[in-house]
Amino acid sequence: MTLALVGLPGSGKSTVGRHMARRLGLPFLDSDHVIEERLGCSIREYFEREGEPAFRDLEESVIAELSQAGNIVVATGGGAVLRPANRQSLRNNAHVIYLKSSPEEVFRRVRHDNNRPLLQVKDPMERLRGLFEERDPLYRETAHFVIETGRPSVATLVNMVIMQLELAGVIAPRP
Ligand code: S3P
């Protein structure tokens, strides 16, 4: 089965996902990278040129594919849970882990990053608070596991996720 990470932009989905995949001996895919490969340009560029709905259409087909691919670890884009179809594909076909970060925590991590189109606004903190309020219920609805990211190291976070998956019988405990 696919193991999928959901959460706000900057919650650590790609970093944690890459490490998890290495530990489990599975391939890692980032849905945003798969989309960019298909577009042949950056998501930021595409957002500006074609608008958000066009991006979300492509995202929906990529999420459907990756949810069903199996035996991979996938980091999804922060907005992947916005469409009910994506929430369903993920929930029904994958084991979904929500990396739950507060808006303040995310802000600390992404404030110098100008590749996230939704955060290129005058008050990114305010935007993050809004995104959290809107999306936290959707992430929770989609996920089978919730991990609070807080301040632990990546290694600790990865251990926490792997332990949850082992306890739930999703993956076999390692010696
Ligand atoms: C988005 C998050 C981005 C990317 C796109 C839209 C969002 O992914 O999919 O810019 O709506 O939150 P990350 O969560 O990897 O930044």
Backbone and ligand atoms as CSV (ligand in chain L), in Angstrom:
chain,resi,resn,atom,element,x,y,z
A,1,MET,N,N,0.819,-1.214,0.000
A,1,MET,CA,C,0.000,0.000,0.000
A,1,MET,C,C,0.851,1.261,0.000
A,2,THR,N,N,0.288,2.314,-0.549
A,2,THR,CA,C,0.988,3.607,-0.521
A,2,THR,C,C,0.968,4.184,0.897
A,3,LEU,N,N,2.085,4.751,1.330
A,3,LEU,CA,C,2.122,5.514,2.581
A,3,LEU,C,C,2.165,6.980,2.171
A,4,ALA,N,N,1.179,7.767,2.588
A,4,ALA,CA,C,1.106,9.157,2.129
A,4,ALA,C,C,1.170,10.121,3.300
A,5,LEU,N,N,1.906,11.206,3.101
A,5,LEU,CA,C,1.998,12.243,4.134
A,5,LEU,C,C,1.189,13.450,3.696
A,6,VAL,N,N,0.378,13.975,4.594
A,6,VAL,CA,C,-0.369,15.208,4.323
A,6,VAL,C,C,-0.043,16.218,5.417
A,7,GLY,N,N,-0.276,17.500,5.117
A,7,GLY,CA,C,-0.021,18.539,6.110
A,7,GLY,C,C,0.246,19.858,5.425
A,8,LEU,N,N,0.319,20.898,6.220
A,8,LEU,CA,C,0.545,22.246,5.687
A,8,LEU,C,C,1.863,22.316,4.923
A,9,PRO,N,N,1.967,23.271,3.971
A,9,PRO,CA,C,3.265,23.491,3.341
A,9,PRO,C,C,4.284,23.794,4.438
A,10,GLY,N,N,5.437,23.161,4.371
A,10,GLY,CA,C,6.467,23.446,5.376
A,10,GLY,C,C,6.331,22.619,6.639
A,11,SER,N,N,5.449,21.610,6.637
A,11,SER,CA,C,5.319,20.791,7.852
A,11,SER,C,C,6.355,19.671,7.873
A,12,GLY,N,N,7.108,19.522,6.791
A,12,GLY,CA,C,8.187,18.526,6.778
A,12,GLY,C,C,7.832,17.246,6.029
A,13,LYS,N,N,6.776,17.297,5.212
A,13,LYS,CA,C,6.332,16.079,4.517
A,13,LYS,C,C,7.431,15.463,3.653
A,14,SER,N,N,8.127,16.303,2.874
A,14,SER,CA,C,9.132,15.759,1.963
A,14,SER,C,C,10.336,15.222,2.733
A,15,THR,N,N,10.779,15.970,3.721
A,15,THR,CA,C,11.950,15.540,4.490
A,15,THR,C,C,11.653,14.243,5.237
A,16,VAL,N,N,10.532,14.236,5.962
A,16,VAL,CA,C,10.173,13.040,6.730
A,16,VAL,C,C,9.911,11.868,5.772
A,17,GLY,N,N,9.219,12.151,4.667
A,17,GLY,CA,C,8.894,11.100,3.697
A,17,GLY,C,C,10.140,10.462,3.114
A,18,ARG,N,N,11.116,11.289,2.761
A,18,ARG,CA,C,12.359,10.766,2.166
A,18,ARG,C,C,13.080,9.851,3.156
A,19,HIS,N,N,13.153,10.292,4.418
A,19,HIS,CA,C,13.825,9.468,5.433
A,19,HIS,C,C,13.059,8.178,5.719
A,20,MET,N,N,11.725,8.307,5.781
A,20,MET,CA,C,10.892,7.103,6.016
A,20,MET,C,C,11.121,6.082,4.921
A,21,ALA,N,N,11.121,6.568,3.682
A,21,ALA,CA,C,11.272,5.676,2.532
A,21,ALA,C,C,12.609,4.942,2.620
A,22,ARG,N,N,13.652,5.689,2.987
A,22,ARG,CA,C,14.975,5.074,3.095
A,22,ARG,C,C,14.950,3.976,4.148
A,23,ARG,N,N,14.345,4.295,5.303
A,23,ARG,CA,C,14.287,3.307,6.390
A,23,ARG,C,C,13.501,2.055,5.992
A,24,LEU,N,N,12.449,2.250,5.211
A,24,LEU,CA,C,11.575,1.124,4.863
A,24,LEU,C,C,11.993,0.443,3.563
A,25,GLY,N,N,13.013,1.006,2.902
A,25,GLY,CA,C,13.462,0.423,1.632
A,25,GLY,C,C,12.428,0.581,0.530
A,26,LEU,N,N,11.703,1.690,0.540
A,26,LEU,CA,C,10.678,1.940,-0.495
A,26,LEU,C,C,11.065,3.170,-1.310
A,27,PRO,N,N,10.579,3.265,-2.554
A,27,PRO,CA,C,10.823,4.490,-3.316
A,27,PRO,C,C,10.049,5.661,-2.713
A,28,PHE,N,N,10.615,6.862,-2.844
A,28,PHE,CA,C,9.946,8.071,-2.366
A,28,PHE,C,C,9.527,8.932,-3.550
A,29,LEU,N,N,8.291,9.429,-3.506
A,29,LEU,CA,C,7.836,10.356,-4.546
A,29,LEU,C,C,7.187,11.566,-3.900
A,30,ASP,N,N,7.428,12.719,-4.512
A,30,ASP,CA,C,6.829,13.947,-4.028
A,30,ASP,C,C,5.806,14.343,-5.093
A,31,SER,N,N,4.524,14.447,-4.719
A,31,SER,CA,C,3.501,14.673,-5.759
A,31,SER,C,C,3.756,15.986,-6.507
A,32,ASP,N,N,4.301,16.993,-5.817
A,32,ASP,CA,C,4.604,18.261,-6.499
A,32,ASP,C,C,5.676,18.065,-7.581
A,33,HIS,N,N,6.656,17.189,-7.303
A,33,HIS,CA,C,7.706,16.954,-8.307
A,33,HIS,C,C,7.157,16.195,-9.502
A,34,VAL,N,N,6.267,15.237,-9.212
A,34,VAL,CA,C,5.649,14.491,-10.323
A,34,VAL,C,C,4.872,15.476,-11.200
A,35,ILE,N,N,4.153,16.400,-10.565
A,35,ILE,CA,C,3.382,17.402,-11.322
A,35,ILE,C,C,4.323,18.287,-12.144
A,36,GLU,N,N,5.415,18.721,-11.517
A,36,GLU,CA,C,6.354,19.601,-12.236
A,36,GLU,C,C,6.996,18.901,-13.420
A,37,GLU,N,N,7.276,17.600,-13.249
A,37,GLU,CA,C,7.843,16.847,-14.383
A,37,GLU,C,C,6.859,16.837,-15.540
A,38,ARG,N,N,5.582,16.657,-15.210
A,38,ARG,CA,C,4.578,16.602,-16.286
A,38,ARG,C,C,4.361,17.974,-16.924
A,39,LEU,N,N,4.457,19.009,-16.105
A,39,LEU,CA,C,4.240,20.366,-16.623
A,39,LEU,C,C,5.429,20.859,-17.432
A,40,GLY,N,N,6.601,20.414,-17.030
A,40,GLY,CA,C,7.817,20.935,-17.643
A,40,GLY,C,C,8.141,22.337,-17.154
A,41,CYS,N,N,7.510,22.774,-16.089
A,41,CYS,CA,C,7.853,24.069,-15.470
A,41,CYS,C,C,7.518,23.989,-13.991
A,42,SER,N,N,7.852,25.040,-13.248
A,42,SER,CA,C,7.602,24.991,-11.810
A,42,SER,C,C,6.119,25.225,-11.514
A,43,ILE,N,N,5.690,24.738,-10.368
A,43,ILE,CA,C,4.294,24.931,-9.959
A,43,ILE,C,C,4.007,26.422,-9.821
A,44,ARG,N,N,4.985,27.126,-9.296
A,44,ARG,CA,C,4.802,28.574,-9.121
A,44,ARG,C,C,4.493,29.255,-10.461
A,45,GLU,N,N,5.281,28.910,-11.472
A,45,GLU,CA,C,5.087,29.481,-12.806
A,45,GLU,C,C,3.689,29.120,-13.345
A,46,TYR,N,N,3.337,27.852,-13.194
A,46,TYR,CA,C,2.068,27.354,-13.731
A,46,TYR,C,C,0.882,28.032,-13.030
A,47,PHE,N,N,0.994,28.169,-11.708
A,47,PHE,CA,C,-0.031,28.857,-10.905
A,47,PHE,C,C,-0.257,30.263,-11.465
A,48,GLU,N,N,0.875,30.961,-11.710
A,48,GLU,CA,C,0.770,32.355,-12.165
A,48,GLU,C,C,0.164,32.439,-13.565
A,49,ARG,N,N,0.554,31.477,-14.414
A,49,ARG,CA,C,0.122,31.517,-15.810
A,49,ARG,C,C,-1.298,30.994,-16.001
A,50,GLU,N,N,-1.614,29.848,-15.385
A,50,GLU,CA,C,-2.897,29.171,-15.672
A,50,GLU,C,C,-3.921,29.278,-14.541
A,51,GLY,N,N,-3.470,29.690,-13.362
A,51,GLY,CA,C,-4.396,29.809,-12.244
A,51,GLY,C,C,-4.492,28.522,-11.432
A,52,GLU,N,N,-5.034,28.671,-10.220
A,52,GLU,CA,C,-5.071,27.540,-9.289
A,52,GLU,C,C,-5.945,26.366,-9.758
A,53,PRO,N,N,-7.157,26.617,-10.327
A,53,PRO,CA,C,-8.001,25.460,-10.694
A,53,PRO,C,C,-7.317,24.515,-11.687
A,54,ALA,N,N,-6.557,25.059,-12.637
A,54,ALA,CA,C,-5.869,24.202,-13.611
A,54,ALA,C,C,-4.839,23.337,-12.889
A,55,PHE,N,N,-4.139,23.943,-11.944
A,55,PHE,CA,C,-3.172,23.173,-11.147
A,55,PHE,C,C,-3.875,22.071,-10.364
A,56,ARG,N,N,-5.007,22.415,-9.741
A,56,ARG,CA,C,-5.725,21.424,-8.922
A,56,ARG,C,C,-6.234,20.250,-9.759
A,57,ASP,N,N,-6.592,20.502,-11.033
A,57,ASP,CA,C,-7.044,19.408,-11.904
A,57,ASP,C,C,-5.918,18.400,-12.113
A,58,LEU,N,N,-4.742,18.933,-12.419
A,58,LEU,CA,C,-3.606,18.039,-12.635
A,58,LEU,C,C,-3.257,17.321,-11.331
A,59,GLU,N,N,-3.296,18.075,-10.234
A,59,GLU,CA,C,-2.988,17.483,-8.930
A,59,GLU,C,C,-3.933,16.313,-8.645
A,60,GLU,N,N,-5.197,16.479,-8.994
A,60,GLU,CA,C,-6.179,15.421,-8.705
A,60,GLU,C,C,-5.808,14.124,-9.429
A,61,SER,N,N,-5.380,14.238,-10.698
A,61,SER,CA,C,-5.061,12.992,-11.405
A,61,SER,C,C,-3.782,12.368,-10.851
A,62,VAL,N,N,-2.825,13.192,-10.443
A,62,VAL,CA,C,-1.582,12.643,-9.881
A,62,VAL,C,C,-1.853,11.988,-8.525
A,63,ILE,N,N,-2.684,12.615,-7.706
A,63,ILE,CA,C,-2.991,12.036,-6.389
A,63,ILE,C,C,-3.712,10.690,-6.557
A,64,ALA,N,N,-4.623,10.608,-7.519
A,64,ALA,CA,C,-5.339,9.347,-7.749
A,64,ALA,C,C,-4.348,8.252,-8.129
A,65,GLU,N,N,-3.427,8.583,-9.025
A,65,GLU,CA,C,-2.420,7.597,-9.462
A,65,GLU,C,C,-1.523,7.150,-8.316
A,66,LEU,N,N,-0.986,8.132,-7.591
A,66,LEU,CA,C,-0.012,7.787,-6.550
A,66,LEU,C,C,-0.674,7.049,-5.386
A,67,SER,N,N,-1.934,7.402,-5.068
A,67,SER,CA,C,-2.629,6.724,-3.965
A,67,SER,C,C,-2.737,5.241,-4.250
A,68,GLN,N,N,-2.917,4.919,-5.528
A,68,GLN,CA,C,-3.138,3.520,-5.873
A,68,GLN,C,C,-1.869,2.787,-6.266
A,69,ALA,N,N,-0.755,3.512,-6.346
A,69,ALA,CA,C,0.472,2.893,-6.859
A,69,ALA,C,C,0.952,1.748,-5.965
A,70,GLY,N,N,0.911,1.945,-4.650
A,70,GLY,CA,C,1.343,0.897,-3.721
A,70,GLY,C,C,2.853,0.809,-3.605
A,71,ASN,N,N,3.289,0.372,-2.392
A,71,ASN,CA,C,4.728,0.209,-2.128
A,71,ASN,C,C,5.585,1.428,-2.431
A,72,ILE,N,N,5.061,2.586,-2.109
A,72,ILE,CA,C,5.838,3.820,-2.220
A,72,ILE,C,C,5.497,4.715,-1.023
A,73,VAL,N,N,6.376,5.665,-0.759
A,73,VAL,CA,C,6.078,6.714,0.212
A,73,VAL,C,C,5.859,7.997,-0.589
A,74,VAL,N,N,4.758,8.683,-0.334
A,74,VAL,CA,C,4.412,9.884,-1.097
A,74,VAL,C,C,4.248,11.089,-0.179
A,75,ALA,N,N,4.914,12.190,-0.517
A,75,ALA,CA,C,4.617,13.467,0.148
A,75,ALA,C,C,3.657,14.212,-0.771
A,76,THR,N,N,2.508,14.610,-0.250
A,76,THR,CA,C,1.521,15.311,-1.081
A,76,THR,C,C,1.680,16.817,-0.914
A,77,GLY,N,N,1.177,17.602,-1.865
A,77,GLY,CA,C,1.167,19.058,-1.721
A,77,GLY,C,C,0.188,19.444,-0.609
A,78,GLY,N,N,0.468,20.571,0.037
A,78,GLY,CA,C,-0.342,20.986,1.182
A,78,GLY,C,C,-1.825,21.164,0.888
A,79,GLY,N,N,-2.161,21.403,-0.390
A,79,GLY,CA,C,-3.566,21.634,-0.734
A,79,GLY,C,C,-4.258,20.400,-1.295
A,80,ALA,N,N,-3.558,19.258,-1.254
A,80,ALA,CA,C,-4.107,18.047,-1.872
A,80,ALA,C,C,-5.418,17.605,-1.222
A,81,VAL,N,N,-5.645,18.018,0.027
A,81,VAL,CA,C,-6.869,17.567,0.715
A,81,VAL,C,C,-8.079,18.452,0.405
A,82,LEU,N,N,-7.884,19.503,-0.395
A,82,LEU,CA,C,-8.992,20.441,-0.609
A,82,LEU,C,C,-10.137,19.814,-1.387
A,83,ARG,N,N,-9.817,18.965,-2.351
A,83,ARG,CA,C,-10.888,18.350,-3.143
A,83,ARG,C,C,-11.342,17.049,-2.491
A,84,PRO,N,N,-12.675,16.897,-2.353
A,84,PRO,CA,C,-13.189,15.663,-1.750
A,84,PRO,C,C,-12.681,14.404,-2.468
A,85,ALA,N,N,-12.527,14.477,-3.795
A,85,ALA,CA,C,-12.066,13.296,-4.546
A,85,ALA,C,C,-10.671,12.874,-4.072
A,86,ASN,N,N,-9.818,13.856,-3.788
A,86,ASN,CA,C,-8.463,13.523,-3.318
A,86,ASN,C,C,-8.508,12.934,-1.915
A,87,ARG,N,N,-9.366,13.499,-1.076
A,87,ARG,CA,C,-9.463,12.969,0.293
A,87,ARG,C,C,-9.895,11.508,0.237
A,88,GLN,N,N,-10.823,11.230,-0.657
A,88,GLN,CA,C,-11.301,9.854,-0.784
A,88,GLN,C,C,-10.235,8.919,-1.353
A,89,SER,N,N,-9.566,9.343,-2.425
A,89,SER,CA,C,-8.518,8.469,-2.996
A,89,SER,C,C,-7.488,8.142,-1.940
A,90,LEU,N,N,-7.074,9.175,-1.203
A,90,LEU,CA,C,-6.020,8.952,-0.217
A,90,LEU,C,C,-6.523,8.052,0.913
A,91,ARG,N,N,-7.651,8.414,1.469
A,91,ARG,CA,C,-8.185,7.686,2.632
A,91,ARG,C,C,-8.454,6.215,2.281
A,92,ASN,N,N,-8.997,5.966,1.094
A,92,ASN,CA,C,-9.396,4.598,0.736
A,92,ASN,C,C,-8.264,3.735,0.209
A,93,ASN,N,N,-7.243,4.359,-0.353
A,93,ASN,CA,C,-6.211,3.546,-1.006
A,93,ASN,C,C,-4.853,3.594,-0.334
A,94,ALA,N,N,-4.658,4.538,0.574
A,94,ALA,CA,C,-3.316,4.690,1.161
A,94,ALA,C,C,-3.409,4.678,2.687
A,95,HIS,N,N,-2.276,4.522,3.336
A,95,HIS,CA,C,-2.193,4.781,4.776
A,95,HIS,C,C,-1.719,6.223,4.886
A,96,VAL,N,N,-2.533,7.060,5.502
A,96,VAL,CA,C,-2.260,8.496,5.447
A,96,VAL,C,C,-1.806,9.025,6.810
A,97,ILE,N,N,-0.693,9.728,6.792
A,97,ILE,CA,C,-0.124,10.291,8.019
A,97,ILE,C,C,-0.191,11.813,7.914
A,98,TYR,N,N,-0.831,12.424,8.893
A,98,TYR,CA,C,-0.908,13.892,8.942
A,98,TYR,C,C,0.224,14.410,9.830
A,99,LEU,N,N,1.135,15.179,9.255
A,99,LEU,CA,C,2.159,15.843,10.056
A,99,LEU,C,C,1.571,17.172,10.499
A,100,LYS,N,N,1.163,17.221,11.747
A,100,LYS,CA,C,0.440,18.393,12.234
A,100,LYS,C,C,1.402,19.425,12.818
A,101,SER,N,N,1.480,20.580,12.147
A,101,SER,CA,C,2.340,21.678,12.611
A,101,SER,C,C,1.481,22.907,12.826
A,102,SER,N,N,1.831,23.711,13.808
A,102,SER,CA,C,1.093,24.956,14.019
A,102,SER,C,C,1.539,25.972,12.956
A,103,PRO,N,N,0.684,26.976,12.682
A,103,PRO,CA,C,1.080,28.010,11.716
A,103,PRO,C,C,2.391,28.693,12.111
A,104,GLU,N,N,2.610,28.898,13.416
A,104,GLU,CA,C,3.833,29.576,13.890
A,104,GLU,C,C,5.071,28.748,13.542
A,105,GLU,N,N,4.939,27.447,13.763
A,105,GLU,CA,C,6.045,26.530,13.489
A,105,GLU,C,C,6.382,26.536,11.990
A,106,VAL,N,N,5.335,26.466,11.164
A,106,VAL,CA,C,5.540,26.471,9.718
A,106,VAL,C,C,6.197,27.781,9.292
A,107,PHE,N,N,5.741,28.871,9.864
A,107,PHE,CA,C,6.271,30.179,9.496
A,107,PHE,C,C,7.787,30.238,9.730
A,108,ARG,N,N,8.198,29.719,10.879
A,108,ARG,CA,C,9.640,29.694,11.193
A,108,ARG,C,C,10.423,28.967,10.110
A,109,ARG,N,N,9.833,27.911,9.561
A,109,ARG,CA,C,10.566,27.110,8.575
A,109,ARG,C,C,10.551,27.700,7.170
A,110,VAL,N,N,9.426,28.337,6.798
A,110,VAL,CA,C,9.309,28.712,5.370
A,110,VAL,C,C,9.468,30.206,5.083
A,111,ARG,N,N,9.765,30.994,6.136
A,111,ARG,CA,C,9.697,32.448,5.885
A,111,ARG,C,C,10.682,32.928,4.823
A,112,HIS,N,N,11.795,32.181,4.595
A,112,HIS,CA,C,12.750,32.638,3.581
A,112,HIS,C,C,12.587,31.940,2.238
A,113,ASP,N,N,11.527,31.138,2.128
A,113,ASP,CA,C,11.331,30.322,0.934
A,113,ASP,C,C,10.356,31.032,0.002
A,114,ASN,N,N,10.801,31.388,-1.212
A,114,ASN,CA,C,9.842,32.101,-2.069
A,114,ASN,C,C,9.293,31.225,-3.203
A,115,ASN,N,N,9.338,29.910,-2.978
A,115,ASN,CA,C,8.811,29.004,-4.000
A,115,ASN,C,C,7.408,28.512,-3.712
A,116,ARG,N,N,6.793,29.027,-2.657
A,116,ARG,CA,C,5.450,28.551,-2.316
A,116,ARG,C,C,4.447,29.650,-2.680
A,117,PRO,N,N,3.743,29.439,-3.797
A,117,PRO,CA,C,2.903,30.519,-4.336
A,117,PRO,C,C,1.875,31.054,-3.334
A,118,LEU,N,N,1.333,30.175,-2.507
A,118,LEU,CA,C,0.274,30.639,-1.601
A,118,LEU,C,C,0.804,31.532,-0.489
A,119,LEU,N,N,2.119,31.491,-0.293
A,119,LEU,CA,C,2.671,32.290,0.810
A,119,LEU,C,C,3.357,33.569,0.332
A,120,GLN,N,N,3.249,33.829,-0.988
A,120,GLN,CA,C,3.827,35.069,-1.520
A,120,GLN,C,C,2.820,36.215,-1.331
A,121,VAL,N,N,2.528,36.535,-0.094
A,121,VAL,CA,C,1.551,37.584,0.217
A,121,VAL,C,C,2.168,38.521,1.253
A,122,LYS,N,N,1.472,39.633,1.513
A,122,LYS,CA,C,2.030,40.629,2.421
A,122,LYS,C,C,2.181,40.071,3.838
A,123,ASP,N,N,1.183,39.333,4.275
A,123,ASP,CA,C,1.217,38.817,5.639
A,123,ASP,C,C,1.121,37.285,5.630
A,124,PRO,N,N,2.266,36.599,5.379
A,124,PRO,CA,C,2.211,35.136,5.271
A,124,PRO,C,C,1.730,34.444,6.552
A,125,MET,N,N,2.013,35.065,7.712
A,125,MET,CA,C,1.582,34.465,8.982
A,125,MET,C,C,0.060,34.400,9.050
A,126,GLU,N,N,-0.556,35.513,8.645
A,126,GLU,CA,C,-2.025,35.572,8.626
A,126,GLU,C,C,-2.575,34.521,7.655
A,127,ARG,N,N,-1.915,34.400,6.504
A,127,ARG,CA,C,-2.332,33.421,5.502
A,127,ARG,C,C,-2.225,31.997,6.067
A,128,LEU,N,N,-1.118,31.731,6.788
A,128,LEU,CA,C,-0.923,30.393,7.357
A,128,LEU,C,C,-1.984,30.069,8.403
A,129,ARG,N,N,-2.343,31.090,9.193
A,129,ARG,CA,C,-3.402,30.852,10.196
A,129,ARG,C,C,-4.699,30.465,9.508
A,130,GLY,N,N,-4.993,31.172,8.408
A,130,GLY,CA,C,-6.215,30.874,7.635
A,130,GLY,C,C,-6.153,29.473,7.042
A,131,LEU,N,N,-4.969,29.119,6.485
A,131,LEU,CA,C,-4.828,27.791,5.877
A,131,LEU,C,C,-5.021,26.707,6.934
A,132,PHE,N,N,-4.458,26.945,8.116
A,132,PHE,CA,C,-4.579,25.951,9.191
A,132,PHE,C,C,-6.033,25.749,9.575
A,133,GLU,N,N,-6.734,26.873,9.746
A,133,GLU,CA,C,-8.140,26.787,10.166
A,133,GLU,C,C,-8.988,26.038,9.146
A,134,GLU,N,N,-8.697,26.344,7.871
A,134,GLU,CA,C,-9.476,25.708,6.806
A,134,GLU,C,C,-9.108,24.231,6.645
A,135,ARG,N,N,-7.806,23.943,6.761
A,135,ARG,CA,C,-7.363,22.618,6.351
A,135,ARG,C,C,-7.179,21.612,7.470
A,136,ASP,N,N,-6.943,22.064,8.699
A,136,ASP,CA,C,-6.706,21.080,9.765
A,136,ASP,C,C,-7.830,20.035,9.824
A,137,PRO,N,N,-9.116,20.453,9.734
A,137,PRO,CA,C,-10.173,19.436,9.760
A,137,PRO,C,C,-10.098,18.482,8.559
A,138,LEU,N,N,-9.642,19.005,7.417
A,138,LEU,CA,C,-9.567,18.157,6.216
A,138,LEU,C,C,-8.404,17.168,6.323
A,139,TYR,N,N,-7.280,17.630,6.870
A,139,TYR,CA,C,-6.144,16.716,7.068
A,139,TYR,C,C,-6.562,15.608,8.036
A,140,ARG,N,N,-7.289,16.005,9.098
A,140,ARG,CA,C,-7.682,15.000,10.092
A,140,ARG,C,C,-8.677,14.001,9.517
A,141,GLU,N,N,-9.573,14.523,8.674
A,141,GLU,CA,C,-10.565,13.646,8.053
A,141,GLU,C,C,-9.890,12.625,7.108
A,142,THR,N,N,-8.808,13.043,6.469
A,142,THR,CA,C,-8.146,12.189,5.477
A,142,THR,C,C,-7.200,11.186,6.124
A,143,ALA,N,N,-6.614,11.581,7.268
A,143,ALA,CA,C,-5.495,10.794,7.819
A,143,ALA,C,C,-5.947,9.630,8.688
A,144,HIS,N,N,-5.141,8.580,8.685
A,144,HIS,CA,C,-5.320,7.477,9.621
A,144,HIS,C,C,-4.453,7.686,10.863
A,145,PHE,N,N,-3.413,8.491,10.735
A,145,PHE,CA,C,-2.495,8.755,11.851
A,145,PHE,C,C,-2.187,10.245,11.909
A,146,VAL,N,N,-2.127,10.772,13.135
A,146,VAL,CA,C,-1.760,12.186,13.287
A,146,VAL,C,C,-0.493,12.254,14.135
A,147,ILE,N,N,0.529,12.927,13.618
A,147,ILE,CA,C,1.778,13.100,14.369
A,147,ILE,C,C,2.001,14.602,14.534
A,148,GLU,N,N,2.098,15.049,15.787
A,148,GLU,CA,C,2.377,16.468,16.041
A,148,GLU,C,C,3.867,16.684,15.814
A,149,THR,N,N,4.212,17.624,14.954
A,149,THR,CA,C,5.636,17.752,14.622
A,149,THR,C,C,6.429,18.466,15.725
A,150,GLY,N,N,5.871,19.497,16.345
A,150,GLY,CA,C,6.587,20.204,17.421
A,150,GLY,C,C,8.013,20.527,17.030
A,151,ARG,N,N,8.952,20.292,17.962
A,151,ARG,CA,C,10.348,20.623,17.647
A,151,ARG,C,C,11.302,19.427,17.561
A,152,PRO,N,N,10.812,18.193,17.573
A,152,PRO,CA,C,11.812,17.110,17.535
A,152,PRO,C,C,12.593,17.075,16.231
A,153,SER,N,N,13.721,16.372,16.267
A,153,SER,CA,C,14.557,16.235,15.063
A,153,SER,C,C,13.828,15.387,14.032
A,154,VAL,N,N,14.322,15.435,12.802
A,154,VAL,CA,C,13.730,14.619,11.737
A,154,VAL,C,C,13.785,13.144,12.131
A,155,ALA,N,N,14.931,12.713,12.673
A,155,ALA,CA,C,15.085,11.294,13.030
A,155,ALA,C,C,14.021,10.877,14.051
A,156,THR,N,N,13.765,11.755,15.037
A,156,THR,CA,C,12.753,11.430,16.050
A,156,THR,C,C,11.371,11.348,15.421
A,157,LEU,N,N,11.076,12.297,14.548
A,157,LEU,CA,C,9.769,12.293,13.878
A,157,LEU,C,C,9.569,11.012,13.065
A,158,VAL,N,N,10.615,10.643,12.343
A,158,VAL,CA,C,10.530,9.434,11.513
A,158,VAL,C,C,10.307,8.220,12.415
A,159,ASN,N,N,11.012,8.161,13.544
A,159,ASN,CA,C,10.797,7.050,14.483
A,159,ASN,C,C,9.367,7.024,14.982
A,160,MET,N,N,8.817,8.215,15.276
A,160,MET,CA,C,7.438,8.278,15.777
A,160,MET,C,C,6.468,7.733,14.730
A,161,VAL,N,N,6.671,8.128,13.483
A,161,VAL,CA,C,5.761,7.675,12.423
A,161,VAL,C,C,5.882,6.161,12.253
A,162,ILE,N,N,7.122,5.673,12.210
A,162,ILE,CA,C,7.331,4.239,11.974
A,162,ILE,C,C,6.754,3.417,13.127
A,163,MET,N,N,6.894,3.944,14.353
A,163,MET,CA,C,6.339,3.229,15.506
A,163,MET,C,C,4.814,3.122,15.400
A,164,GLN,N,N,4.183,4.226,15.020
A,164,GLN,CA,C,2.712,4.204,14.857
A,164,GLN,C,C,2.303,3.181,13.807
A,165,LEU,N,N,3.036,3.152,12.705
A,165,LEU,CA,C,2.687,2.231,11.618
A,165,LEU,C,C,2.889,0.781,12.066
A,166,GLU,N,N,3.919,0.546,12.860
A,166,GLU,CA,C,4.158,-0.813,13.365
A,166,GLU,C,C,3.063,-1.225,14.344
A,167,LEU,N,N,2.737,-0.305,15.254
A,167,LEU,CA,C,1.703,-0.626,16.261
A,167,LEU,C,C,0.376,-0.940,15.607
A,168,ALA,N,N,0.084,-0.258,14.499
A,168,ALA,CA,C,-1.198,-0.474,13.815
A,168,ALA,C,C,-1.136,-1.682,12.881
A,169,GLY,N,N,0.037,-2.317,12.789
A,169,GLY,CA,C,0.164,-3.499,11.924
A,169,GLY,C,C,0.253,-3.158,10.448
A,170,VAL,N,N,0.521,-1.882,10.136
A,170,VAL,CA,C,0.642,-1.481,8.727
A,170,VAL,C,C,1.967,-1.986,8.155
A,171,ILE,N,N,3.009,-1.939,8.979
A,171,ILE,CA,C,4.301,-2.476,8.542
A,171,ILE,C,C,4.781,-3.453,9.621
A,172,ALA,N,N,5.610,-4.383,9.213
A,172,ALA,CA,C,6.105,-5.382,10.170
A,172,ALA,C,C,7.147,-4.736,11.063
A,173,PRO,N,N,7.112,-5.051,12.395
A,173,PRO,CA,C,8.131,-4.496,13.278
A,173,PRO,C,C,9.520,-4.973,12.846
A,174,ARG,N,N,10.485,-4.061,12.965
A,174,ARG,CA,C,11.850,-4.434,12.555
A,174,ARG,C,C,12.628,-4.896,13.786
A,175,PRO,N,N,13.537,-5.799,13.571
A,175,PRO,CA,C,14.336,-6.277,14.702
A,175,PRO,C,C,15.218,-5.167,15.264
L,1,S3P,C1,C,0.101,24.148,-2.032
L,1,S3P,C2,C,1.230,23.551,-1.492
L,1,S3P,C3,C,2.418,23.215,-2.294
L,1,S3P,C4,C,2.053,23.019,-3.778
L,1,S3P,C5,C,1.250,24.177,-4.267
L,1,S3P,C6,C,-0.030,24.434,-3.486
L,1,S3P,C7,C,-1.021,24.463,-1.123
L,1,S3P,O1,O,3.007,22.046,-1.778
L,1,S3P,O2,O,1.338,21.827,-3.985
L,1,S3P,O3,O,2.079,25.283,-4.224
L,1,S3P,O4,O,-2.142,24.681,-1.589
L,1,S3P,O5,O,-0.808,24.438,0.111
L,1,S3P,P1,P,3.849,21.979,-0.377
L,1,S3P,O6,O,2.910,21.619,0.709
L,1,S3P,O7,O,4.825,20.883,-0.642
L,1,S3P,O8,O,4.503,23.306,-0.210
